[in-house]
Amino acid sequence: MTERPYILALANQKGGVGKTTTAINLAAGLAELGKRVLLVDIDPQGNSSTGLGVRPDARKKTSYDLIVDGVSLQDVVIDTGIPEISIIPANADLSSTDMDIVSNEKRSFLLHDALRHPDMDSYGYDYVLIDCPPALSLLTVNALVAAHSVLVPLQCEFFALEGLSQLMLTIRDVRRSANPDLRIEGVVLTMHDRRNRLTAQVEADARSNMGELVLKTTIPRNVRISEAPSYAMPVLTYDPGSKGAEAYRALAREIADRHKTPAVSEA
């Protein structure tokens, strides 16, 4: 049985790879499968929060307060209005987190201790998704220390694979120093265009180099995926029948099938 909640960090230090889009829509896909999901936004840009309809003035307490000030989960978890999805929102306060915690002896374990706190049990979450900033910062290290595994969104573009080496080294360092059980959940190919020769080459290279780490599901370039955030909703809500929505449903099924998260009655 998979430990509950299962904590999955979405990380790639390169920006523009579809990380936040994947966090939002994977959460929505898992929720459609009946899973209770908490999305933890630790990106100072706060795009996951915005994309799930959390207005800036509604972010009274954020992941900054959770990590830096140690406030309780009940003070930072808010409903999104989407059934089964809650969020710990983010704002620009997170920009100073590295400086604010660097002198803390437990600086790499602050998010771990917050998300593994006994209070988490009362929420009944099946999954906790952590949307990391596009940098290998102390915030990202906190996510890797807290997580059971890492999902890496990888855009189907030139030089896509080159940026992965530093992330893999960071994951290896975290395994050695702080979280020996951390594993790579997989690499999900985003912005996938079957008509594009470069996409085919990137996919072939990725599957050749990383084998089964590359998930079967690919996320297409899709205008509905791009439009949905401006309406503050996942593409699964914005256009449930779109190719983008179907792709994220498939990704959610692929991940859920790996874990076979037990029903509440089995816990």
N, C-alpha and C positions, 0 to 999 in steps of 0.2 A: 504494500500500500504506500502511496505517496504521502509524505508528511504534509499536514495542513497547518496554515496555508502554505502553498508552494510559492516561494519567492523567486521571481524571474527578473533579472536586470536586463534592460535593453540598452546596449552600449555600442558606440562607435565614435571615436574621437573626431572623425571627419563629419562636418556638417552637411546638410542637404542630402542625406541618404534615405530619408523616410523613416527615421527613428521614432519621432513623435507621432507621425501619422500611423505607424505600426502599433505603437503603444495604445493609442486611442481605439483603433479599430480591432486590435486583438482583444482588448478589454470588452468591446461590444460583442465580438464573436463568441467569446467565452460566456458572456452573460446570456446570449441567445441559447447557449447549451445548458442553461440553468445553473451556471456557476456564479458564486458571489465573488466579486472582484474589487480590490482596492488598488487604485492607481496612485502611485507616489511620484509626484512631480518634483524633481530636484534640479531641473534646468532653470537657471535664473531668468530665461526668457518667458517661462511660464506658459508655453504654447499648449501643453496638454490641458492645463487648467482652462485656458481660453477656448480650446477646441471642444471641451465638454461643457461649455456654457457657464463657467464660473467667472462672474464679473470681477474686475480688480477690486471693487469696493466690498466684495463679499469675502475677500481673503483676509479676514481679521487675524488669524493665526495661520502660519504656513509651515512648510517643511524646514525652513530656517529655524523657526521656534522649536520644532521637534528636535532637530540635530544640535543646535547651538545652546539653546536654553533648557532643553530637557522637559518641555511641557508635555502633558499627558496626551495620549492618542485621542481621547474624547474631546480635547480642545482643538484638534486640527483636522479630524476626519469630518468631511461634509458630504451630503448627498448631491448627486449630479442631476437628479431628475430623470435619469435613465435607469430603469429597473435593474437592480442587482449590481450597480456600479457606484462606488464611493470614491472620493479623491482626497488626498492631502495636497492642497494647492501650493503653488510657488509664486514668488515674485522676485523683483530685482535685489531684494535683501540678500539673496543667496550669493550674489557676486562677491561678497566679502567673506564668505564662509571659510575658505582656506586660511586666510589670515586670522580669523577669529578662533579657529580651533587648533592651529599649528602647535601651540604650546601645551595643549591638552594631552596627557599621557595616553588617553584612550581615544585619540583623535580618529583612528581608523575604524573604531567599533561603535561610534555613537549611533549610527543608523541601525546597525545590527541589534544593539541593545534595545532600541525603541521598538523595532518591528518584531523582535522575539520576546517582548515583554508579555507576562501572563495576561494582561488586559486584552491582548489581541484575540484570545480565545473566545471572548464574549461576542465578537462580531461575526464569527462563523464564516470567515472568508475561505474560499477555496484557492484563490490566487492573489498574490500581491505583485503587481507589475511596477518596476521602477524605471521611470524615464530619465536617463542620465543626461548630463550636459555634454556637448560635443567637445570634450577635452578630457585628457587623462589626469584629472585633478584629484584633490583629496575627496571631493564629493563623489566622483566616480569610484575611487577606491572604497569609500564607505558603502556604496551600492554593491560592489563585488564581495566585500566582506559579509554583507548582510544576506546575499542571495544564495539560493541553492544552485542556480545555473545562470548562464548568460546567453541571450539571444542577440545575434549580431545582424542588423540590417545592412545589406551590401548593395549599392546601386550598380546597375549594369552599365558602367561607363569606363572609359579609359583610365588606367592607373588604379582602378577600384581595389585590386588585391594588394597593392603596395602598402596601403595604409594599415592593413590588418596586422602586420608583423609586430608593431609596437603594442597594439592592444593584446595580442597573444602573449607577449613578454610580460605585460602588466598582469594578466590573468595568471601566468606561471608564478610571478613573484608573490601574488596574493595567496596562491595555493601553498607556497613554501612558508609564508610568514604568518598568515592569519586565518585562512579558510581552506584547509586541505581537501574538503569535500566539494569545493566549487568545480563545476563542470561546464562545458560549453553545450548549451541546449542545441544550438545549430546556427547556421547562417541562412538568412532568408534573402533571396534575391528580389530587389525592388526596382521599380521603374523599368520593368521588363517589356520589351517590344519585340514580339516574335518576327516582325517584318524587317528588323534591323540586324545587319550582319555582325555589328559590334556586340550587340546583346548576345547573340549566339556564341561568339568567341569568348566573351566574359563568362558566360554560363559554363561553357566547355572547360575553360581554364579552372574555374572554381571547383567544378565537380572532379576534375582530374587531380587537383592539388589537395582538396579537402575531403573527397569521397563522400561518405554518408553524413558528414557534418552539414552538408548543404541540404536543406529541407526540400522535399518534393514540391511543395507549394511555391509558386512564384507570384509576385505582386505586379500586375501590369501597369504600364502608363495608362492612366484613365482620368478623363477630365472630371468625372464625378468625385473621385478621390481628392482632386485639387480644389474643387468647389466647396466640399462639405465643411471645412474648417471656418469658412467665412459665414456659415449659417450656424456655427457653434454646435455642430453635431457630428457624430461618426457617419461615414458613408453608408453604413448599414441602416441608419435611420433616414438619412437624407435621400438615398435612392437604393432601396433594398434589393432591386432587381438588377443593378448595374454589375458590370464585370468586376469592378473593384470590390463591391460588397461581397460577391460570390468568392473572390479570391481570399478575402480576410476570413470568411466563414470556413473555407477550406484550411487556412492556416490554424485557426482556432481548433478545428477538429483534429488536425495532425498533432498539435501539441497536447490537447486533452487526451487523445488516444495513447500517448506515450506514458501518461501519468495514471490514467484510470482513477482519478480522484474519487475516493469513496463517498457514498451518500452519507448524510448526517447520521442515519440510523446505524451505520456500520462503524462510525468513529468511536 
